[in-house]
């Protein structure tokens, strides 16, 4: 899997950190976006696949509460199929599981913060795992 994001905060906190396989994350192992309206992270699947669930590992070092108002969708031929919403805020080290409807197929998964009233948010996660 590969990943890209709406932005990346500096040189160390790349979107690719979210899919590098490490579930224990130090300060430089997380994926972090800049503060912006509706930040997102997209995990690209190699092929169109069935997605049953998405597991997000929140960052462990600090700032766990930044993970809030999270929407997870599977991208299927240009349309987004929702797997759920998490109002949060999460705590550091939380794992958040999103269950997708049966037979949800797509070639990518998008995780986004739905910013409130134009508020700037930063999406930061340790890891994203996708199961099918």
Backbone as XML, in Angstrom:
<?xml version="1.0"?>
<chain id="A" units="angstrom">
  <residue number="1" name="UNK">
    <atom name="N" x="0.837" y="-1.181" z="0.000"/>
    <atom name="CA" x="0.000" y="0.000" z="0.000"/>
    <atom name="C" x="0.881" y="1.243" z="0.000"/>
  </residue>
  <residue number="2" name="UNK">
    <atom name="N" x="0.355" y="2.276" z="-0.568"/>
    <atom name="CA" x="1.000" y="3.580" z="-0.512"/>
    <atom name="C" x="0.001" y="4.558" z="0.100"/>
  </residue>
  <residue number="3" name="UNK">
    <atom name="N" x="0.499" y="5.725" z="0.479"/>
    <atom name="CA" x="-0.387" y="6.724" z="1.080"/>
    <atom name="C" x="0.029" y="8.110" z="0.628"/>
  </residue>
  <residue number="4" name="UNK">
    <atom name="N" x="-0.951" y="8.988" z="0.547"/>
    <atom name="CA" x="-0.692" y="10.406" z="0.333"/>
    <atom name="C" x="-1.674" y="11.181" z="1.201"/>
  </residue>
  <residue number="5" name="UNK">
    <atom name="N" x="-1.398" y="12.473" z="1.362"/>
    <atom name="CA" x="-2.201" y="13.277" z="2.282"/>
    <atom name="C" x="-2.455" y="14.648" z="1.686"/>
  </residue>
  <residue number="6" name="UNK">
    <atom name="N" x="-3.392" y="15.347" z="2.292"/>
    <atom name="CA" x="-3.713" y="16.706" z="1.852"/>
    <atom name="C" x="-2.515" y="17.627" z="2.017"/>
  </residue>
  <residue number="7" name="UNK">
    <atom name="N" x="-1.629" y="17.326" z="2.958"/>
    <atom name="CA" x="-0.370" y="18.040" z="3.167"/>
    <atom name="C" x="0.473" y="17.175" z="4.091"/>
  </residue>
  <residue number="8" name="UNK">
    <atom name="N" x="1.746" y="17.505" z="4.214"/>
    <atom name="CA" x="2.625" y="16.801" z="5.142"/>
    <atom name="C" x="3.364" y="17.830" z="5.987"/>
  </residue>
  <residue number="9" name="UNK">
    <atom name="N" x="3.376" y="17.591" z="7.274"/>
    <atom name="CA" x="3.984" y="18.515" z="8.220"/>
    <atom name="C" x="5.488" y="18.240" z="8.294"/>
  </residue>
  <residue number="10" name="UNK">
    <atom name="N" x="6.270" y="19.000" z="7.562"/>
    <atom name="CA" x="7.721" y="18.848" z="7.593"/>
    <atom name="C" x="8.215" y="17.638" z="6.834"/>
  </residue>
  <residue number="11" name="UNK">
    <atom name="N" x="9.520" y="17.396" z="6.955"/>
    <atom name="CA" x="10.160" y="16.326" z="6.194"/>
    <atom name="C" x="10.055" y="14.951" z="6.831"/>
  </residue>
  <residue number="12" name="UNK">
    <atom name="N" x="9.791" y="14.874" z="8.120"/>
    <atom name="CA" x="9.796" y="13.587" z="8.817"/>
    <atom name="C" x="8.428" y="12.920" z="8.890"/>
  </residue>
  <residue number="13" name="UNK">
    <atom name="N" x="7.366" y="13.687" z="8.847"/>
    <atom name="CA" x="6.030" y="13.166" z="9.150"/>
    <atom name="C" x="5.224" y="12.925" z="7.883"/>
  </residue>
  <residue number="14" name="UNK">
    <atom name="N" x="5.722" y="12.047" z="7.043"/>
    <atom name="CA" x="5.150" y="11.750" z="5.732"/>
    <atom name="C" x="3.924" y="10.849" z="5.843"/>
  </residue>
  <residue number="15" name="UNK">
    <atom name="N" x="3.056" y="10.926" z="4.848"/>
    <atom name="CA" x="1.884" y="10.051" z="4.779"/>
    <atom name="C" x="2.306" y="8.583" z="4.777"/>
  </residue>
  <residue number="16" name="UNK">
    <atom name="N" x="3.433" y="8.277" z="4.147"/>
    <atom name="CA" x="3.910" y="6.891" z="4.066"/>
    <atom name="C" x="4.140" y="6.267" z="5.436"/>
  </residue>
  <residue number="17" name="UNK">
    <atom name="N" x="4.366" y="7.077" z="6.464"/>
    <atom name="CA" x="4.541" y="6.534" z="7.818"/>
    <atom name="C" x="3.304" y="5.777" z="8.285"/>
  </residue>
  <residue number="18" name="UNK">
    <atom name="N" x="2.141" y="6.133" z="7.778"/>
    <atom name="CA" x="0.890" y="5.486" z="8.203"/>
    <atom name="C" x="0.777" y="4.053" z="7.709"/>
  </residue>
  <residue number="19" name="UNK">
    <atom name="N" x="1.574" y="3.674" z="6.713"/>
    <atom name="CA" x="1.467" y="2.324" z="6.136"/>
    <atom name="C" x="2.809" y="1.596" z="6.137"/>
  </residue>
  <residue number="20" name="UNK">
    <atom name="N" x="3.712" y="1.978" z="7.038"/>
    <atom name="CA" x="5.039" y="1.352" z="7.057"/>
    <atom name="C" x="5.104" y="0.081" z="7.896"/>
  </residue>
  <residue number="21" name="UNK">
    <atom name="N" x="3.987" y="-0.316" z="8.506"/>
    <atom name="CA" x="3.933" y="-1.561" z="9.263"/>
    <atom name="C" x="4.276" y="-1.440" z="10.734"/>
  </residue>
  <residue number="22" name="UNK">
    <atom name="N" x="4.811" y="-0.318" z="11.165"/>
    <atom name="CA" x="5.165" y="-0.139" z="12.578"/>
    <atom name="C" x="3.922" y="0.278" z="13.363"/>
  </residue>
  <residue number="23" name="UNK">
    <atom name="N" x="3.594" y="-0.487" z="14.397"/>
    <atom name="CA" x="2.439" y="-0.125" z="15.230"/>
    <atom name="C" x="2.859" y="0.516" z="16.539"/>
  </residue>
  <residue number="24" name="UNK">
    <atom name="N" x="4.140" y="0.540" z="16.819"/>
    <atom name="CA" x="4.692" y="1.291" z="17.948"/>
    <atom name="C" x="5.364" y="2.509" z="17.335"/>
  </residue>
  <residue number="25" name="UNK">
    <atom name="N" x="4.849" y="3.681" z="17.600"/>
    <atom name="CA" x="5.321" y="4.881" z="16.912"/>
    <atom name="C" x="5.998" y="5.856" z="17.861"/>
  </residue>
  <residue number="26" name="UNK">
    <atom name="N" x="7.212" y="6.196" z="17.525"/>
    <atom name="CA" x="7.888" y="7.290" z="18.195"/>
    <atom name="C" x="7.469" y="8.597" z="17.544"/>
  </residue>
  <residue number="27" name="UNK">
    <atom name="N" x="8.045" y="9.671" z="17.988"/>
    <atom name="CA" x="7.661" y="10.998" z="17.509"/>
    <atom name="C" x="7.802" y="11.148" z="16.004"/>
  </residue>
  <residue number="28" name="UNK">
    <atom name="N" x="8.797" y="10.528" z="15.408"/>
    <atom name="CA" x="9.011" y="10.707" z="13.967"/>
    <atom name="C" x="8.397" y="9.600" z="13.112"/>
  </residue>
  <residue number="29" name="UNK">
    <atom name="N" x="7.650" y="8.671" z="13.724"/>
    <atom name="CA" x="7.048" y="7.557" z="12.980"/>
    <atom name="C" x="5.600" y="7.795" z="12.595"/>
  </residue>
  <residue number="30" name="UNK">
    <atom name="N" x="5.066" y="8.965" z="12.893"/>
    <atom name="CA" x="3.656" y="9.235" z="12.636"/>
    <atom name="C" x="3.472" y="9.988" z="11.319"/>
  </residue>
  <residue number="31" name="UNK">
    <atom name="N" x="2.280" y="9.910" z="10.796"/>
    <atom name="CA" x="1.887" y="10.710" z="9.631"/>
    <atom name="C" x="1.118" y="11.917" z="10.151"/>
  </residue>
  <residue number="32" name="UNK">
    <atom name="N" x="1.548" y="13.114" z="9.772"/>
    <atom name="CA" x="0.925" y="14.336" z="10.271"/>
    <atom name="C" x="0.710" y="15.304" z="9.121"/>
  </residue>
  <residue number="33" name="UNK">
    <atom name="N" x="-0.490" y="15.877" z="9.054"/>
    <atom name="CA" x="-0.753" y="16.933" z="8.077"/>
    <atom name="C" x="-0.517" y="18.293" z="8.730"/>
  </residue>
  <residue number="34" name="UNK">
    <atom name="N" x="-0.428" y="19.308" z="7.912"/>
    <atom name="CA" x="-0.425" y="20.677" z="8.415"/>
    <atom name="C" x="-1.792" y="20.976" z="9.010"/>
  </residue>
  <residue number="35" name="UNK">
    <atom name="N" x="-1.893" y="22.024" z="9.800"/>
    <atom name="CA" x="-3.194" y="22.489" z="10.275"/>
    <atom name="C" x="-3.906" y="23.124" z="9.092"/>
  </residue>
  <residue number="36" name="UNK">
    <atom name="N" x="-5.087" y="22.628" z="8.775"/>
    <atom name="CA" x="-5.857" y="23.099" z="7.630"/>
    <atom name="C" x="-7.314" y="22.692" z="7.809"/>
  </residue>
  <residue number="37" name="UNK">
    <atom name="N" x="-8.165" y="23.141" z="6.937"/>
    <atom name="CA" x="-9.570" y="22.744" z="6.963"/>
    <atom name="C" x="-9.699" y="21.384" z="6.284"/>
  </residue>
  <residue number="38" name="UNK">
    <atom name="N" x="-10.364" y="20.456" z="6.951"/>
    <atom name="CA" x="-10.650" y="19.114" z="6.437"/>
    <atom name="C" x="-9.415" y="18.354" z="5.958"/>
  </residue>
  <residue number="39" name="UNK">
    <atom name="N" x="-8.404" y="18.164" z="6.814"/>
    <atom name="CA" x="-7.236" y="17.395" z="6.383"/>
    <atom name="C" x="-7.598" y="15.938" z="6.130"/>
  </residue>
  <residue number="40" name="UNK">
    <atom name="N" x="-6.865" y="15.296" z="5.221"/>
    <atom name="CA" x="-7.158" y="13.899" z="4.877"/>
    <atom name="C" x="-5.888" y="13.114" z="4.598"/>
  </residue>
  <residue number="41" name="UNK">
    <atom name="N" x="-6.039" y="11.805" z="4.729"/>
    <atom name="CA" x="-5.005" y="10.835" z="4.407"/>
    <atom name="C" x="-5.661" y="9.766" z="3.548"/>
  </residue>
  <residue number="42" name="UNK">
    <atom name="N" x="-5.044" y="9.452" z="2.426"/>
    <atom name="CA" x="-5.593" y="8.422" z="1.537"/>
    <atom name="C" x="-4.606" y="7.272" z="1.452"/>
  </residue>
  <residue number="43" name="UNK">
    <atom name="N" x="-5.106" y="6.064" z="1.704"/>
    <atom name="CA" x="-4.317" y="4.851" z="1.536"/>
    <atom name="C" x="-4.744" y="4.225" z="0.215"/>
  </residue>
  <residue number="44" name="UNK">
    <atom name="N" x="-3.779" y="4.053" z="-0.668"/>
    <atom name="CA" x="-4.032" y="3.500" z="-1.997"/>
    <atom name="C" x="-3.808" y="1.997" z="-1.972"/>
  </residue>
  <residue number="45" name="UNK">
    <atom name="N" x="-4.818" y="1.247" z="-2.383"/>
    <atom name="CA" x="-4.702" y="-0.204" z="-2.467"/>
    <atom name="C" x="-4.167" y="-0.563" z="-3.851"/>
  </residue>
  <residue number="46" name="UNK">
    <atom name="N" x="-3.451" y="-1.652" z="-3.952"/>
    <atom name="CA" x="-2.857" y="-2.035" z="-5.234"/>
    <atom name="C" x="-3.905" y="-2.387" z="-6.283"/>
  </residue>
  <residue number="47" name="UNK">
    <atom name="N" x="-5.000" y="-2.987" z="-5.856"/>
    <atom name="CA" x="-6.078" y="-3.399" z="-6.757"/>
    <atom name="C" x="-7.411" y="-3.066" z="-6.098"/>
  </residue>
  <residue number="48" name="UNK">
    <atom name="N" x="-8.477" y="-3.164" z="-6.857"/>
    <atom name="CA" x="-9.795" y="-3.057" z="-6.254"/>
    <atom name="C" x="-9.973" y="-4.255" z="-5.329"/>
  </residue>
  <residue number="49" name="UNK">
    <atom name="N" x="-10.324" y="-3.981" z="-4.090"/>
    <atom name="CA" x="-10.393" y="-5.014" z="-3.060"/>
    <atom name="C" x="-11.636" y="-4.825" z="-2.211"/>
  </residue>
  <residue number="50" name="UNK">
    <atom name="N" x="-12.055" y="-5.896" z="-1.554"/>
    <atom name="CA" x="-13.122" y="-5.802" z="-0.568"/>
    <atom name="C" x="-12.510" y="-5.285" z="0.728"/>
  </residue>
  <residue number="51" name="UNK">
    <atom name="N" x="-13.151" y="-4.290" z="1.326"/>
    <atom name="CA" x="-12.684" y="-3.722" z="2.591"/>
    <atom name="C" x="-13.755" y="-4.003" z="3.649"/>
  </residue>
  <residue number="52" name="UNK">
    <atom name="N" x="-13.377" y="-4.783" z="4.666"/>
    <atom name="CA" x="-14.296" y="-5.128" z="5.746"/>
    <atom name="C" x="-14.181" y="-4.170" z="6.925"/>
  </residue>
  <residue number="53" name="UNK">
    <atom name="N" x="-12.935" y="-3.776" z="7.227"/>
    <atom name="CA" x="-12.717" y="-2.906" z="8.383"/>
    <atom name="C" x="-11.418" y="-2.128" z="8.216"/>
  </residue>
  <residue number="54" name="UNK">
    <atom name="N" x="-11.393" y="-1.005" z="8.908"/>
    <atom name="CA" x="-10.225" y="-0.125" z="8.908"/>
    <atom name="C" x="-9.882" y="0.150" z="10.364"/>
  </residue>
  <residue number="55" name="UNK">
    <atom name="N" x="-8.623" y="-0.065" z="10.717"/>
    <atom name="CA" x="-8.161" y="0.141" z="12.080"/>
    <atom name="C" x="-7.134" y="1.273" z="12.072"/>
  </residue>
  <residue number="56" name="UNK">
    <atom name="N" x="-7.407" y="2.303" z="12.872"/>
    <atom name="CA" x="-6.496" y="3.435" z="13.001"/>
    <atom name="C" x="-5.817" y="3.356" z="14.360"/>
  </residue>
  <residue number="57" name="UNK">
    <atom name="N" x="-4.498" y="3.383" z="14.348"/>
    <atom name="CA" x="-3.709" y="3.485" z="15.570"/>
    <atom name="C" x="-3.417" y="4.968" z="15.783"/>
  </residue>
  <residue number="58" name="UNK">
    <atom name="N" x="-3.915" y="5.526" z="16.867"/>
    <atom name="CA" x="-3.649" y="6.927" z="17.151"/>
    <atom name="C" x="-2.195" y="7.082" z="17.581"/>
  </residue>
  <residue number="59" name="UNK">
    <atom name="N" x="-1.678" y="8.281" z="17.427"/>
    <atom name="CA" x="-0.292" y="8.513" z="17.837"/>
    <atom name="C" x="-0.139" y="8.274" z="19.322"/>
  </residue>
  <residue number="60" name="UNK">
    <atom name="N" x="1.063" y="7.913" z="19.735"/>
    <atom name="CA" x="1.299" y="7.478" z="21.108"/>
    <atom name="C" x="2.100" y="8.483" z="21.929"/>
  </residue>
  <residue number="61" name="UNK">
    <atom name="N" x="2.782" y="9.397" z="21.271"/>
    <atom name="CA" x="3.686" y="10.294" z="21.983"/>
    <atom name="C" x="2.969" y="11.469" z="22.641"/>
  </residue>
  <residue number="62" name="UNK">
    <atom name="N" x="1.976" y="12.006" z="21.983"/>
    <atom name="CA" x="1.241" y="13.167" z="22.504"/>
    <atom name="C" x="0.033" y="13.426" z="21.629"/>
  </residue>
  <residue number="63" name="UNK">
    <atom name="N" x="-0.692" y="14.468" z="21.948"/>
    <atom name="CA" x="-1.669" y="15.088" z="21.049"/>
    <atom name="C" x="-2.779" y="14.154" z="20.572"/>
  </residue>
  <residue number="64" name="UNK">
    <atom name="N" x="-3.104" y="13.139" z="21.355"/>
    <atom name="CA" x="-4.123" y="12.181" z="20.948"/>
    <atom name="C" x="-5.463" y="12.812" z="20.638"/>
  </residue>
  <residue number="65" name="UNK">
    <atom name="N" x="-5.793" y="13.899" z="21.328"/>
    <atom name="CA" x="-7.066" y="14.577" z="21.125"/>
    <atom name="C" x="-7.233" y="15.223" z="19.771"/>
  </residue>
  <residue number="66" name="UNK">
    <atom name="N" x="-6.166" y="15.303" z="18.992"/>
    <atom name="CA" x="-6.286" y="15.857" z="17.645"/>
    <atom name="C" x="-7.108" y="14.958" z="16.724"/>
  </residue>
  <residue number="67" name="UNK">
    <atom name="N" x="-7.252" y="13.682" z="17.121"/>
    <atom name="CA" x="-8.041" y="12.754" z="16.314"/>
    <atom name="C" x="-9.499" y="12.846" z="16.770"/>
  </residue>
  <residue number="68" name="UNK">
    <atom name="N" x="-10.275" y="13.582" z="16.026"/>
    <atom name="CA" x="-11.687" y="13.806" z="16.338"/>
    <atom name="C" x="-12.432" y="14.089" z="15.037"/>
  </residue>
  <residue number="69" name="UNK">
    <atom name="N" x="-13.737" y="13.911" z="15.066"/>
    <atom name="CA" x="-14.581" y="14.158" z="13.896"/>
    <atom name="C" x="-14.009" y="13.480" z="12.652"/>
  </residue>
  <residue number="70" name="UNK">
    <atom name="N" x="-13.687" y="12.189" z="12.819"/>
    <atom name="CA" x="-13.010" y="11.422" z="11.776"/>
    <atom name="C" x="-14.028" y="10.646" z="10.943"/>
  </residue>
  <residue number="71" name="UNK">
    <atom name="N" x="-13.907" y="10.797" z="9.646"/>
    <atom name="CA" x="-14.728" y="10.060" z="8.691"/>
    <atom name="C" x="-13.824" y="9.114" z="7.911"/>
  </residue>
  <residue number="72" name="UNK">
    <atom name="N" x="-14.265" y="7.866" z="7.743"/>
    <atom name="CA" x="-13.514" y="6.880" z="6.966"/>
    <atom name="C" x="-14.401" y="6.417" z="5.820"/>
  </residue>
  <residue number="73" name="UNK">
    <atom name="N" x="-13.845" y="6.463" z="4.596"/>
    <atom name="CA" x="-14.581" y="6.069" z="3.397"/>
    <atom name="C" x="-13.715" y="5.202" z="2.502"/>
  </residue>
  <residue number="74" name="UNK">
    <atom name="N" x="-14.366" y="4.292" z="1.807"/>
    <atom name="CA" x="-13.711" y="3.503" z="0.769"/>
    <atom name="C" x="-14.020" y="4.164" z="-0.567"/>
  </residue>
  <residue number="75" name="UNK">
    <atom name="N" x="-13.003" y="4.316" z="-1.387"/>
    <atom name="CA" x="-13.168" y="4.949" z="-2.697"/>
    <atom name="C" x="-13.467" y="3.865" z="-3.719"/>
  </residue>
  <residue number="76" name="UNK">
    <atom name="N" x="-14.630" y="3.972" z="-4.337"/>
    <atom name="CA" x="-15.083" y="2.988" z="-5.319"/>
    <atom name="C" x="-15.471" y="3.706" z="-6.600"/>
  </residue>
  <residue number="77" name="UNK">
    <atom name="N" x="-14.626" y="3.617" z="-7.619"/>
    <atom name="CA" x="-14.886" y="4.254" z="-8.917"/>
    <atom name="C" x="-15.261" y="5.723" z="-8.776"/>
  </residue>
  <residue number="78" name="UNK">
    <atom name="N" x="-14.493" y="6.448" z="-7.976"/>
    <atom name="CA" x="-14.707" y="7.875" z="-7.834"/>
    <atom name="C" x="-15.737" y="8.291" z="-6.807"/>
  </residue>
  <residue number="79" name="UNK">
    <atom name="N" x="-16.450" y="7.353" z="-6.230"/>
    <atom name="CA" x="-17.417" y="7.723" z="-5.193"/>
    <atom name="C" x="-16.948" y="7.187" z="-3.857"/>
  </residue>
  <residue number="80" name="UNK">
    <atom name="N" x="-17.339" y="7.871" z="-2.785"/>
    <atom name="CA" x="-16.946" y="7.479" z="-1.438"/>
    <atom name="C" x="-18.063" y="6.699" z="-0.764"/>
  </residue>
  <residue number="81" name="UNK">
    <atom name="N" x="-17.726" y="5.520" z="-0.267"/>
    <atom name="CA" x="-18.658" y="4.676" z="0.473"/>
    <atom name="C" x="-18.244" y="4.742" z="1.941"/>
  </residue>
  <residue number="82" name="UNK">
    <atom name="N" x="-19.101" y="5.283" z="2.784"/>
    <atom name="CA" x="-18.749" y="5.516" z="4.190"/>
    <atom name="C" x="-18.596" y="4.212" z="4.965"/>
  </residue>
  <residue number="83" name="UNK">
    <atom name="N" x="-17.553" y="4.157" z="5.787"/>
    <atom name="CA" x="-17.369" y="3.067" z="6.744"/>
    <atom name="C" x="-17.622" y="3.550" z="8.163"/>
  </residue>
  <residue number="84" name="UNK">
    <atom name="N" x="-17.895" y="4.828" z="8.312"/>
    <atom name="CA" x="-18.243" y="5.306" z="9.637"/>
    <atom name="C" x="-17.640" y="6.643" z="10.001"/>
  </residue>
  <residue number="85" name="UNK">
    <atom name="N" x="-18.027" y="7.073" z="11.188"/>
    <atom name="CA" x="-17.627" y="8.369" z="11.724"/>
    <atom name="C" x="-17.296" y="8.184" z="13.192"/>
  </residue>
  <residue number="86" name="UNK">
    <atom name="N" x="-16.223" y="8.805" z="13.636"/>
    <atom name="CA" x="-15.815" y="8.773" z="15.040"/>
    <atom name="C" x="-15.770" y="10.206" z="15.548"/>
  </residue>
  <residue number="87" name="UNK">
    <atom name="N" x="-16.655" y="10.581" z="16.508"/>
    <atom name="CA" x="-16.680" y="11.962" z="16.975"/>
    <atom name="C" x="-15.470" y="12.334" z="17.830"/>
  </residue>
  <residue number="88" name="UNK">
    <atom name="N" x="-14.944" y="11.363" z="18.612"/>
    <atom name="CA" x="-13.794" y="11.644" z="19.462"/>
    <atom name="C" x="-14.112" y="12.680" z="20.517"/>
  </residue>
  <residue number="89" name="UNK">
    <atom name="N" x="-13.102" y="13.293" z="21.073"/>
    <atom name="CA" x="-11.699" y="13.126" z="20.715"/>
    <atom name="C" x="-11.121" y="11.829" z="21.271"/>
  </residue>
  <residue number="90" name="UNK">
    <atom name="N" x="-10.119" y="11.308" z="20.567"/>
    <atom name="CA" x="-9.418" y="10.110" z="21.004"/>
    <atom name="C" x="-8.366" y="10.490" z="22.039"/>
  </residue>
  <residue number="91" name="UNK">
    <atom name="N" x="-7.852" y="9.492" z="22.693"/>
    <atom name="CA" x="-6.720" y="9.666" z="23.598"/>
    <atom name="C" x="-5.482" y="9.071" z="22.931"/>
  </residue>
  <residue number="92" name="UNK">
    <atom name="N" x="-4.323" y="9.511" z="23.360"/>
    <atom name="CA" x="-3.086" y="8.921" z="22.847"/>
    <atom name="C" x="-3.140" y="7.410" z="23.050"/>
  </residue>
  <residue number="93" name="UNK">
    <atom name="N" x="-2.644" y="6.683" z="22.085"/>
    <atom name="CA" x="-2.572" y="5.227" z="22.064"/>
    <atom name="C" x="-3.895" y="4.526" z="21.781"/>
  </residue>
  <residue number="94" name="UNK">
    <atom name="N" x="-4.997" y="5.257" z="21.583"/>
    <atom name="CA" x="-6.254" y="4.596" z="21.234"/>
    <atom name="C" x="-6.133" y="3.918" z="19.876"/>
  </residue>
  <residue number="95" name="UNK">
    <atom name="N" x="-6.904" y="2.866" z="19.714"/>
    <atom name="CA" x="-7.092" y="2.230" z="18.412"/>
    <atom name="C" x="-8.572" y="2.361" z="18.099"/>
  </residue>
  <residue number="96" name="UNK">
    <atom name="N" x="-8.870" y="2.808" z="16.896"/>
    <atom name="CA" x="-10.261" y="3.060" z="16.519"/>
    <atom name="C" x="-10.597" y="2.178" z="15.333"/>
  </residue>
  <residue number="97" name="UNK">
    <atom name="N" x="-11.634" y="1.373" z="15.489"/>
    <atom name="CA" x="-12.031" y="0.413" z="14.471"/>
    <atom name="C" x="-13.278" y="0.904" z="13.751"/>
  </residue>
  <residue number="98" name="UNK">
    <atom name="N" x="-13.232" y="0.893" z="12.434"/>
    <atom name="CA" x="-14.365" y="1.241" z="11.586"/>
    <atom name="C" x="-14.765" y="-0.018" z="10.824"/>
  </residue>
  <residue number="99" name="UNK">
    <atom name="N" x="-16.052" y="-0.380" z="10.908"/>
    <atom name="CA" x="-16.558" y="-1.547" z="10.210"/>
    <atom name="C" x="-17.306" y="-1.100" z="8.960"/>
  </residue>
  <residue number="100" name="UNK">
    <atom name="N" x="-16.916" y="-1.646" z="7.826"/>
    <atom name="CA" x="-17.553" y="-1.294" z="6.558"/>
    <atom name="C" x="-18.699" y="-2.262" z="6.281"/>
  </residue>
  <residue number="101" name="UNK">
    <atom name="N" x="-19.649" y="-1.811" z="5.496"/>
    <atom name="CA" x="-20.750" y="-2.692" z="5.119"/>
    <atom name="C" x="-20.214" y="-3.851" z="4.295"/>
  </residue>
  <residue number="102" name="UNK">
    <atom name="N" x="-20.916" y="-4.961" z="4.360"/>
    <atom name="CA" x="-20.537" y="-6.149" z="3.603"/>
    <atom name="C" x="-20.446" y="-5.809" z="2.113"/>
  </residue>
  <residue number="103" name="UNK">
    <atom name="N" x="-19.448" y="-6.384" z="1.459"/>
    <atom name="CA" x="-19.228" y="-6.195" z="0.022"/>
    <atom name="C" x="-18.852" y="-4.768" z="-0.352"/>
  </residue>
  <residue number="104" name="UNK">
    <atom name="N" x="-18.175" y="-4.055" z="0.549"/>
    <atom name="CA" x="-17.657" y="-2.732" z="0.209"/>
    <atom name="C" x="-16.351" y="-2.928" z="-0.541"/>
  </residue>
  <residue number="105" name="UNK">
    <atom name="N" x="-16.317" y="-2.506" z="-1.782"/>
    <atom name="CA" x="-15.149" y="-2.678" z="-2.634"/>
    <atom name="C" x="-14.599" y="-1.325" z="-3.027"/>
  </residue>
  <residue number="106" name="UNK">
    <atom name="N" x="-13.289" y="-1.269" z="-3.225"/>
    <atom name="CA" x="-12.688" y="-0.033" z="-3.680"/>
    <atom name="C" x="-11.199" y="-0.173" z="-3.883"/>
  </residue>
  <residue number="107" name="UNK">
    <atom name="N" x="-10.591" y="0.897" z="-4.348"/>
    <atom name="CA" x="-9.148" y="0.888" z="-4.581"/>
    <atom name="C" x="-8.398" y="1.837" z="-3.655"/>
  </residue>
  <residue number="108" name="UNK">
    <atom name="N" x="-9.095" y="2.356" z="-2.649"/>
    <atom name="CA" x="-8.441" y="3.233" z="-1.688"/>
    <atom name="C" x="-9.346" y="3.501" z="-0.499"/>
  </residue>
  <residue number="109" name="UNK">
    <atom name="N" x="-8.732" y="3.994" z="0.566"/>
    <atom name="CA" x="-9.461" y="4.359" z="1.779"/>
    <atom name="C" x="-9.034" y="5.767" z="2.159"/>
  </residue>
  <residue number="110" name="UNK">
    <atom name="N" x="-10.012" y="6.622" z="2.432"/>
    <atom name="CA" x="-9.731" y="7.987" z="2.844"/>
    <atom name="C" x="-10.152" y="8.181" z="4.292"/>
  </residue>
  <residue number="111" name="UNK">
    <atom name="N" x="-9.243" y="8.766" z="5.056"/>
    <atom name="CA" x="-9.496" y="9.135" z="6.449"/>
    <atom name="C" x="-9.419" y="10.649" z="6.498"/>
  </residue>
  <residue number="112" name="UNK">
    <atom name="N" x="-10.465" y="11.280" z="6.992"/>
    <atom name="CA" x="-10.449" y="12.744" z="7.017"/>
    <atom name="C" x="-11.067" y="13.261" z="8.302"/>
  </residue>
  <residue number="113" name="UNK">
    <atom name="N" x="-10.609" y="14.437" z="8.687"/>
    <atom name="CA" x="-11.230" y="15.155" z="9.794"/>
    <atom name="C" x="-12.212" y="16.137" z="9.174"/>
  </residue>
  <residue number="114" name="UNK">
    <atom name="N" x="-13.447" y="16.096" z="9.637"/>
    <atom name="CA" x="-14.467" y="17.033" z="9.173"/>
    <atom name="C" x="-14.417" y="18.247" z="10.097"/>
  </residue>
  <residue number="115" name="UNK">
    <atom name="N" x="-13.675" y="19.245" z="9.678"/>
    <atom name="CA" x="-13.437" y="20.429" z="10.504"/>
    <atom name="C" x="-14.738" y="21.164" z="10.794"/>
  </residue>
  <residue number="116" name="UNK">
    <atom name="N" x="-14.843" y="21.682" z="11.986"/>
    <atom name="CA" x="-16.025" y="22.422" z="12.414"/>
    <atom name="C" x="-15.872" y="23.903" z="12.087"/>
  </residue>
  <residue number="117" name="UNK">
    <atom name="N" x="-16.882" y="24.480" z="11.472"/>
    <atom name="CA" x="-16.954" y="25.933" z="11.239"/>
    <atom name="C" x="-15.646" y="26.544" z="10.751"/>
  </residue>
  <residue number="118" name="UNK">
    <atom name="N" x="-15.018" y="25.912" z="9.770"/>
    <atom name="CA" x="-13.796" y="26.453" z="9.205"/>
    <atom name="C" x="-12.582" y="26.344" z="10.104"/>
  </residue>
  <residue number="119" name="UNK">
    <atom name="N" x="-12.670" y="25.553" z="11.152"/>
    <atom name="CA" x="-11.560" y="25.363" z="12.083"/>
    <atom name="C" x="-10.418" y="24.632" z="11.386"/>
  </residue>
  <residue number="120" name="UNK">
    <atom name="N" x="-9.189" y="25.006" z="11.673"/>
    <atom name="CA" x="-8.024" y="24.306" z="11.138"/>
    <atom name="C" x="-7.668" y="23.140" z="12.048"/>
  </residue>
  <residue number="121" name="UNK">
    <atom name="N" x="-7.477" y="21.968" z="11.464"/>
    <atom name="CA" x="-7.141" y="20.758" z="12.205"/>
    <atom name="C" x="-5.923" y="20.110" z="11.580"/>
  </residue>
  <residue number="122" name="UNK">
    <atom name="N" x="-5.248" y="19.286" z="12.370"/>
    <atom name="CA" x="-4.138" y="18.477" z="11.880"/>
    <atom name="C" x="-4.512" y="17.020" z="12.083"/>
  </residue>
  <residue number="123" name="UNK">
    <atom name="N" x="-4.421" y="16.237" z="11.016"/>
    <atom name="CA" x="-4.672" y="14.801" z="11.104"/>
    <atom name="C" x="-3.333" y="14.128" z="11.386"/>
  </residue>
  <residue number="124" name="UNK">
    <atom name="N" x="-3.251" y="13.428" z="12.504"/>
    <atom name="CA" x="-2.008" y="12.735" z="12.832"/>
    <atom name="C" x="-2.348" y="11.348" z="13.348"/>
  </residue>
  <residue number="125" name="UNK">
    <atom name="N" x="-1.753" y="10.342" z="12.721"/>
    <atom name="CA" x="-1.988" y="8.946" z="13.086"/>
    <atom name="C" x="-0.671" y="8.183" z="13.089"/>
  </residue>
  <residue number="126" name="UNK">
    <atom name="N" x="-0.639" y="7.148" z="13.892"/>
    <atom name="CA" x="0.531" y="6.264" z="13.919"/>
    <atom name="C" x="0.455" y="5.301" z="12.736"/>
  </residue>
  <residue number="127" name="UNK">
    <atom name="N" x="-0.657" y="4.621" z="12.600"/>
    <atom name="CA" x="-0.766" y="3.571" z="11.605"/>
    <atom name="C" x="-2.187" y="3.401" z="11.151"/>
  </residue>
  <residue number="128" name="UNK">
    <atom name="N" x="-2.349" y="2.909" z="9.919"/>
    <atom name="CA" x="-3.649" y="2.552" z="9.372"/>
    <atom name="C" x="-3.527" y="1.126" z="8.838"/>
  </residue>
  <residue number="129" name="UNK">
    <atom name="N" x="-4.432" y="0.263" z="9.280"/>
    <atom name="CA" x="-4.489" y="-1.104" z="8.762"/>
    <atom name="C" x="-5.842" y="-1.301" z="8.102"/>
  </residue>
  <residue number="130" name="UNK">
    <atom name="N" x="-5.835" y="-1.948" z="6.946"/>
    <atom name="CA" x="-7.053" y="-2.181" z="6.185"/>
    <atom name="C" x="-7.203" y="-3.691" z="6.002"/>
  </residue>
  <residue number="131" name="UNK">
    <atom name="N" x="-8.376" y="-4.199" z="6.355"/>
    <atom name="CA" x="-8.638" y="-5.630" z="6.279"/>
    <atom name="C" x="-9.772" y="-5.896" z="5.304"/>
  </residue>
  <residue number="132" name="UNK">
    <atom name="N" x="-9.664" y="-7.012" z="4.580"/>
    <atom name="CA" x="-10.697" y="-7.392" z="3.636"/>
    <atom name="C" x="-10.923" y="-8.868" z="3.645"/>
  </residue>
</chain>
